[in-house]
């Protein structure tokens, strides 16, 4: 019998009866999505990976979401894949605006390392216990979190010929480059 997303949710509710698990529904939910509390995240993820019936051996993507003005403001989203069951499943953790923190899942899926660093880099969400929580795409001296909805929009003027001091003016003798005539083997 093929594993279904309903069965995954049922197994989670059986294994974690005291954990508050919320199922998200609606037309925008493409994959089966459950919201779990951050303090239970590592235990839930380990169970999803290690249970012989479920076998979610792959974290295919992980990222952050800024839901401003909603409270709680931030979410971390974990898209899981069970290759043996050909099944996708999504977990979310909601985080407050003040001091957004969630435990790292790098001990469950090593690929979370770079995903969590990117989420930290762009949203400022901290992953407690992460082995190397440093910026991955932005410079180390960057100030702020550019994908937060309240982040100020930056502006840097593009250098054109009319606004660039000490620009080199093209020589009048410069000819316009024409496309080369190319002879192909088939010709």
C-alpha positions as a LaTeX table, in Angstrom:
\begin{tabular}{lrrr}
\hline
Residue & $x$ (\AA) & $y$ (\AA) & $z$ (\AA) \\
\hline
Unk1 & 0.00 & 0.00 & 0.00 \\
Unk2 & 1.37 & 3.41 & $-1.02$ \\
Unk3 & 2.19 & 5.91 & 1.68 \\
Unk4 & $-0.12$ & 8.95 & 1.71 \\
Unk5 & 0.28 & 12.37 & 3.25 \\
Unk6 & $-2.70$ & 11.65 & 5.49 \\
Unk7 & $-0.83$ & 8.65 & 6.86 \\
Unk8 & 2.27 & 10.76 & 7.54 \\
Unk9 & 0.18 & 13.22 & 9.55 \\
Unk10 & $-1.49$ & 10.33 & 11.39 \\
Unk11 & 1.91 & 8.82 & 12.28 \\
Unk12 & 3.13 & 12.19 & 13.57 \\
Unk13 & 0.04 & 12.68 & 15.73 \\
Unk14 & 0.39 & 9.14 & 17.12 \\
Unk15 & 4.10 & 9.58 & 17.89 \\
Unk16 & 3.78 & 13.12 & 19.30 \\
Unk17 & 0.36 & 13.28 & 21.03 \\
Unk18 & 1.32 & 16.24 & 23.26 \\
Unk19 & 2.84 & 18.36 & 20.48 \\
Unk20 & 0.61 & 21.03 & 18.97 \\
Unk21 & 0.45 & 20.18 & 15.25 \\
Unk22 & $-1.63$ & 22.38 & 12.93 \\
Unk23 & $-2.53$ & 21.40 & 9.38 \\
Unk24 & $-2.71$ & 24.20 & 6.82 \\
Unk25 & $-5.39$ & 23.90 & 4.16 \\
Unk26 & $-6.65$ & 26.01 & 1.31 \\
Unk27 & $-6.10$ & 26.59 & $-2.40$ \\
Unk28 & $-2.58$ & 27.96 & $-1.86$ \\
Unk29 & $-1.36$ & 24.76 & $-0.19$ \\
Unk30 & 0.21 & 22.66 & $-2.94$ \\
Unk31 & 1.88 & 20.17 & $-0.62$ \\
Unk32 & 0.56 & 18.74 & 2.62 \\
Unk33 & 1.74 & 21.27 & 5.20 \\
Unk34 & 1.95 & 20.97 & 8.98 \\
Unk35 & 2.97 & 23.67 & 11.43 \\
Unk36 & 4.98 & 22.35 & 14.37 \\
Unk37 & 6.44 & 24.20 & 17.35 \\
Unk38 & 10.14 & 25.07 & 17.13 \\
Unk39 & 11.08 & 23.23 & 20.31 \\
Unk40 & 9.84 & 19.94 & 18.80 \\
Unk41 & 11.29 & 20.46 & 15.31 \\
Unk42 & 14.45 & 18.34 & 15.60 \\
Unk43 & 12.60 & 15.44 & 17.23 \\
Unk44 & 9.83 & 15.53 & 14.57 \\
Unk45 & 12.36 & 15.71 & 11.72 \\
Unk46 & 14.41 & 12.85 & 13.14 \\
Unk47 & 11.27 & 10.73 & 13.38 \\
Unk48 & 10.28 & 11.56 & 9.78 \\
Unk49 & 13.74 & 10.55 & 8.57 \\
Unk50 & 14.23 & 7.41 & 10.68 \\
Unk51 & 10.76 & 5.83 & 10.72 \\
Unk52 & 10.92 & 2.80 & 8.36 \\
Unk53 & 7.44 & 3.48 & 7.01 \\
Unk54 & 8.06 & 7.18 & 6.24 \\
Unk55 & 11.76 & 7.48 & 5.26 \\
Unk56 & 11.96 & 11.21 & 4.54 \\
Unk57 & 15.66 & 10.93 & 3.82 \\
Unk58 & 15.94 & 14.19 & 1.87 \\
Unk59 & 15.51 & 17.82 & 2.79 \\
Unk60 & 14.97 & 19.17 & $-0.71$ \\
Unk61 & 14.64 & 22.83 & 0.29 \\
Unk62 & 14.52 & 24.98 & 3.38 \\
Unk63 & 13.95 & 28.70 & 3.61 \\
Unk64 & 12.40 & 31.60 & 5.46 \\
Unk65 & 9.29 & 33.70 & 4.98 \\
Unk66 & 8.49 & 37.17 & 6.30 \\
Unk67 & 4.72 & 37.43 & 6.80 \\
Unk68 & 4.66 & 41.06 & 7.99 \\
Unk69 & 2.22 & 42.34 & 9.37 \\
Unk70 & 1.03 & 38.94 & 10.60 \\
Unk71 & 1.91 & 37.79 & 14.11 \\
Unk72 & 3.99 & 35.66 & 14.45 \\
Unk73 & 5.94 & 37.37 & 11.73 \\
Unk74 & 8.42 & 34.77 & 10.44 \\
Unk75 & 8.23 & 31.17 & 9.25 \\
Unk76 & 10.84 & 28.61 & 8.40 \\
Unk77 & 9.69 & 26.14 & 5.76 \\
Unk78 & 11.07 & 22.61 & 5.31 \\
Unk79 & 10.24 & 20.74 & 2.09 \\
Unk80 & 10.88 & 17.04 & 2.64 \\
Unk81 & 11.06 & 14.21 & 0.14 \\
Unk82 & 10.69 & 10.49 & 0.71 \\
Unk83 & 12.43 & 8.95 & $-2.29$ \\
Unk84 & 11.38 & 5.39 & $-1.41$ \\
Unk85 & 7.71 & 6.44 & $-1.20$ \\
Unk86 & 7.76 & 9.17 & $-3.89$ \\
Unk87 & 6.10 & 11.57 & $-1.47$ \\
Unk88 & 6.58 & 15.24 & $-0.62$ \\
Unk89 & 5.76 & 16.80 & 2.72 \\
Unk90 & 6.15 & 20.30 & 4.15 \\
Unk91 & 6.79 & 21.41 & 7.72 \\
Unk92 & 6.61 & 24.99 & 8.95 \\
Unk93 & 7.71 & 26.63 & 12.17 \\
Unk94 & 6.31 & 30.04 & 13.11 \\
Unk95 & 8.68 & 32.48 & 14.80 \\
Unk96 & 8.14 & 35.80 & 16.58 \\
Unk97 & 9.49 & 39.11 & 15.33 \\
Unk98 & 11.53 & 39.60 & 18.47 \\
Unk99 & 14.53 & 37.29 & 18.48 \\
Unk100 & 13.48 & 34.75 & 15.80 \\
Unk101 & 15.25 & 31.48 & 16.66 \\
Unk102 & 14.75 & 27.85 & 15.74 \\
Unk103 & 16.96 & 24.81 & 16.37 \\
Unk104 & 19.16 & 23.67 & 13.51 \\
Unk105 & 18.34 & 20.47 & 11.62 \\
Unk106 & 21.88 & 20.02 & 10.27 \\
Unk107 & 22.21 & 16.96 & 12.51 \\
Unk108 & 19.22 & 15.40 & 10.74 \\
Unk109 & 19.96 & 16.49 & 7.17 \\
Unk110 & 23.47 & 17.89 & 6.55 \\
Unk111 & 22.20 & 19.77 & 3.49 \\
Unk112 & 20.35 & 22.11 & 5.87 \\
Unk113 & 23.70 & 23.75 & 6.61 \\
Unk114 & 23.72 & 26.04 & 3.58 \\
Unk115 & 19.93 & 26.50 & 3.51 \\
Unk116 & 19.96 & 27.72 & 7.11 \\
Unk117 & 22.92 & 30.02 & 6.45 \\
Unk118 & 21.09 & 31.57 & 3.51 \\
Unk119 & 17.95 & 32.05 & 5.61 \\
Unk120 & 20.04 & 33.67 & 8.34 \\
Unk121 & 21.77 & 35.84 & 5.73 \\
Unk122 & 18.55 & 37.21 & 4.23 \\
Unk123 & 16.06 & 37.19 & 7.14 \\
Unk124 & 18.16 & 37.21 & 10.31 \\
Unk125 & 16.54 & 34.04 & 11.63 \\
Unk126 & 19.02 & 32.36 & 13.98 \\
Unk127 & 19.48 & 28.59 & 14.03 \\
Unk128 & 20.62 & 27.52 & 17.49 \\
Unk129 & 23.29 & 24.83 & 17.44 \\
Unk130 & 24.31 & 25.52 & 13.83 \\
Unk131 & 27.98 & 24.60 & 13.24 \\
Unk132 & 28.84 & 27.71 & 11.16 \\
Unk133 & 26.08 & 30.34 & 11.20 \\
Unk134 & 27.79 & 33.02 & 9.09 \\
Unk135 & 26.71 & 34.95 & 6.04 \\
Unk136 & 26.90 & 32.90 & 2.87 \\
Unk137 & 25.91 & 35.25 & 0.02 \\
Unk138 & 26.22 & 38.79 & 1.36 \\
Unk139 & 29.48 & 40.42 & 2.45 \\
Unk140 & 30.41 & 39.97 & 6.12 \\
Unk141 & 30.10 & 43.73 & 6.74 \\
Unk142 & 26.54 & 43.90 & 5.36 \\
Unk143 & 24.16 & 45.55 & 7.80 \\
Unk144 & 20.57 & 44.32 & 7.99 \\
Unk145 & 18.46 & 41.57 & 6.49 \\
Unk146 & 17.55 & 42.37 & 2.86 \\
Unk147 & 14.52 & 40.07 & 2.42 \\
Unk148 & 12.65 & 41.36 & 5.45 \\
Unk149 & 9.64 & 43.33 & 4.28 \\
Unk150 & 10.58 & 46.30 & 6.45 \\
Unk151 & 14.14 & 46.46 & 5.10 \\
Unk152 & 14.82 & 49.83 & 3.47 \\
Unk153 & 15.16 & 49.72 & $-0.28$ \\
Unk154 & 18.70 & 50.48 & $-1.31$ \\
Unk155 & 19.61 & 52.68 & $-4.22$ \\
Unk156 & 22.81 & 52.89 & $-6.16$ \\
Unk157 & 22.93 & 55.01 & $-9.24$ \\
Unk158 & 23.84 & 53.15 & $-12.41$ \\
Unk159 & 26.89 & 54.53 & $-14.18$ \\
Unk160 & 25.98 & 55.97 & $-17.57$ \\
Unk161 & 27.99 & 58.25 & $-19.84$ \\
Unk162 & 26.11 & 61.36 & $-18.65$ \\
Unk163 & 26.73 & 60.80 & $-14.92$ \\
Unk164 & 30.21 & 59.25 & $-14.80$ \\
Unk165 & 33.02 & 61.69 & $-14.03$ \\
Unk166 & 36.28 & 61.22 & $-15.94$ \\
Unk167 & 34.67 & 58.92 & $-18.46$ \\
Unk168 & 36.47 & 58.14 & $-21.69$ \\
Unk169 & 34.71 & 59.63 & $-24.66$ \\
Unk170 & 34.75 & 57.33 & $-27.69$ \\
Unk171 & 36.98 & 58.44 & $-30.53$ \\
Unk172 & 35.16 & 59.59 & $-33.66$ \\
Unk173 & 37.22 & 57.20 & $-35.77$ \\
Unk174 & 35.76 & 54.23 & $-33.89$ \\
Unk175 & 33.67 & 52.19 & $-36.29$ \\
Unk176 & 30.48 & 50.46 & $-35.36$ \\
Unk177 & 31.11 & 46.76 & $-35.02$ \\
Unk178 & 29.22 & 44.70 & $-37.53$ \\
Unk179 & 28.36 & 41.03 & $-37.09$ \\
Unk180 & 30.95 & 38.66 & $-38.48$ \\
Unk181 & 30.17 & 36.49 & $-41.42$ \\
Unk182 & 30.59 & 32.94 & $-40.24$ \\
Unk183 & 30.80 & 29.91 & $-42.46$ \\
Unk184 & 29.32 & 26.82 & $-40.90$ \\
Unk185 & 30.40 & 23.25 & $-41.69$ \\
Unk186 & 27.03 & 22.45 & $-43.17$ \\
Unk187 & 27.33 & 25.25 & $-45.74$ \\
\hline
\end{tabular}
